């Protein structure tokens, strides 16, 4: 049975509310402000942590996948030797933004710093035009 967006949203909110409720009962290891390394927190075997992970899996199943435009190269497919950041055109950037790709993902995929992307966006006047390019 396919659920409508409204029902999926309600189901996700119920799960998130349960996670928030359980979060108050975390043990000393997985408690957020205790100073333990994140690896220990994410693998804690207390009953609350196990239940929160189960709820996280349920939440993930309810989250729909976004459809991407096939003409947009996904970041792992970009050959950094062949496709340099200089090959990122205004049109390609617009398609990436239309596919809800974040600037962080673009920066990571091209292996550049965020400042370099911001400077390029300013140079091409993309900061204000990003929404227009997505159309």
RANORRA-V369121 format. One record per residue. N is the residue number from 1. RES is the residue in three letters. SS is DSSP state (A for helix, B for strand, O for the rest). PSI is psi in radians with two decimals (NA if undefined). D_CENTER is the distance of its C-alpha to the mean C-alpha in Angstrom with 2 decimals. Layout:
N_RES_SS_PSI_D_CENTER, N_RES_SS_PSI_D_CENTER
This chain:
1_UNK_O_2.24_26.72, 2_UNK_O_2.23_23.96, 3_UNK_O_2.62_22.88, 4_UNK_O_2.87_22.44, 5_UNK_A_-0.68_19.37, 6_UNK_A_-0.75_21.32, 7_UNK_A_-0.71_22.19, 8_UNK_A_-0.74_18.69, 9_UNK_A_-0.76_17.62, 10_UNK_A_-0.76_20.73, 11_UNK_A_-0.73_20.10, 12_UNK_A_-0.71_16.60, 13_UNK_A_-0.63_18.25, 14_UNK_A_-0.79_21.05, 15_UNK_A_-0.78_18.93, 16_UNK_A_-0.66_17.09, 17_UNK_A_-0.69_20.61, 18_UNK_A_-0.69_21.94, 19_UNK_A_-0.77_19.36, 20_UNK_A_-0.71_20.33, 21_UNK_A_-0.78_23.97, 22_UNK_A_-0.47_23.79, 23_UNK_A_-0.51_22.05, 24_UNK_O_-0.31_25.44, 25_UNK_O_0.33_27.16, 26_UNK_O_2.68_25.30, 27_UNK_O_3.10_27.73, 28_UNK_O_-0.49_28.46, 29_UNK_O_-0.80_26.34, 30_UNK_O_0.04_23.01, 31_UNK_O_2.31_23.63, 32_UNK_O_-0.63_20.98, 33_UNK_O_0.43_23.64, 34_UNK_O_-0.24_26.00, 35_UNK_O_-0.03_25.29, 36_UNK_O_2.65_24.80, 37_UNK_O_2.61_22.45, 38_UNK_A_-0.56_18.92, 39_UNK_A_-0.65_20.03, 40_UNK_A_-0.66_22.86, 41_UNK_A_-0.73_20.89, 42_UNK_A_-0.25_18.46, 43_UNK_O_0.29_21.56, 44_UNK_O_2.44_23.89, 45_UNK_O_0.29_26.26, 46_UNK_O_2.77_27.40, 47_UNK_A_-0.63_27.54, 48_UNK_A_-0.78_25.08, 49_UNK_A_-0.70_22.35, 50_UNK_A_-0.78_23.11, 51_UNK_A_-0.71_22.94, 52_UNK_A_-0.70_19.59, 53_UNK_A_-0.70_18.15, 54_UNK_A_-0.75_19.90, 55_UNK_A_-0.64_18.48, 56_UNK_A_-0.68_14.92, 57_UNK_A_-0.71_15.86, 58_UNK_A_-0.71_17.41, 59_UNK_A_-0.73_14.44, 60_UNK_A_-0.69_12.32, 61_UNK_A_-0.52_15.35, 62_UNK_A_-0.18_15.44, 63_UNK_O_2.12_11.99, 64_UNK_O_2.62_12.82, 65_UNK_O_2.45_11.42, 66_UNK_O_2.45_11.18, 67_UNK_O_2.28_14.14, 68_UNK_O_2.62_14.03, 69_UNK_O_2.16_17.21, 70_UNK_O_-0.36_18.97, 71_UNK_O_-0.16_20.47, 72_UNK_O_2.16_17.28, 73_UNK_O_2.32_17.12, 74_UNK_O_2.65_13.97, 75_UNK_A_-0.71_13.46, 76_UNK_A_-0.39_15.17, 77_UNK_A_-0.24_18.07, 78_UNK_O_2.16_18.88, 79_UNK_O_1.92_21.97, 80_UNK_O_-0.45_21.91, 81_UNK_O_-0.65_25.71, 82_UNK_O_-0.84_26.18, 83_UNK_O_1.65_23.35, 84_UNK_O_2.96_23.33, 85_UNK_A_-0.50_21.45, 86_UNK_A_-0.38_24.72, 87_UNK_A_-0.08_24.24, 88_UNK_O_1.85_21.22, 89_UNK_O_2.88_23.10, 90_UNK_A_-0.71_22.60, 91_UNK_A_-0.77_22.49, 92_UNK_A_-0.71_19.86, 93_UNK_A_-0.73_17.66, 94_UNK_A_-0.72_18.31, 95_UNK_A_-0.68_17.37, 96_UNK_A_-0.74_14.00, 97_UNK_A_-0.62_13.36, 98_UNK_A_-0.51_14.94, 99_UNK_O_0.28_12.51, 100_UNK_O_0.54_9.67, 101_UNK_O_2.26_8.71, 102_UNK_O_2.76_7.97, 103_UNK_A_-0.61_10.93, 104_UNK_A_-0.73_9.32, 105_UNK_A_-0.67_8.49, 106_UNK_A_-0.82_12.02, 107_UNK_A_-0.78_13.58, 108_UNK_A_-0.73_12.46, 109_UNK_A_-0.66_13.63, 110_UNK_A_-0.16_16.86, 111_UNK_O_0.69_17.41, 112_UNK_O_3.00_18.43, 113_UNK_O_2.71_18.19, 114_UNK_A_-0.55_16.43, 115_UNK_A_-0.67_19.99, 116_UNK_A_-0.71_21.06, 117_UNK_A_-0.74_18.52, 118_UNK_A_-0.77_19.49, 119_UNK_A_-0.71_23.12, 120_UNK_A_-0.72_22.78, 121_UNK_A_-0.73_21.22, 122_UNK_A_-0.74_24.10, 123_UNK_A_-0.73_26.61, 124_UNK_A_0.05_25.73, 125_UNK_O_0.59_25.27, 126_UNK_A_-0.29_21.72, 127_UNK_A_-0.81_20.53, 128_UNK_A_-0.34_22.35, 129_UNK_A_0.00_22.34, 130_UNK_A_-0.76_18.67, 131_UNK_A_-0.63_18.98, 132_UNK_A_-0.66_22.32, 133_UNK_A_-0.51_21.12, 134_UNK_O_-0.31_18.64, 135_UNK_O_NA_21.74
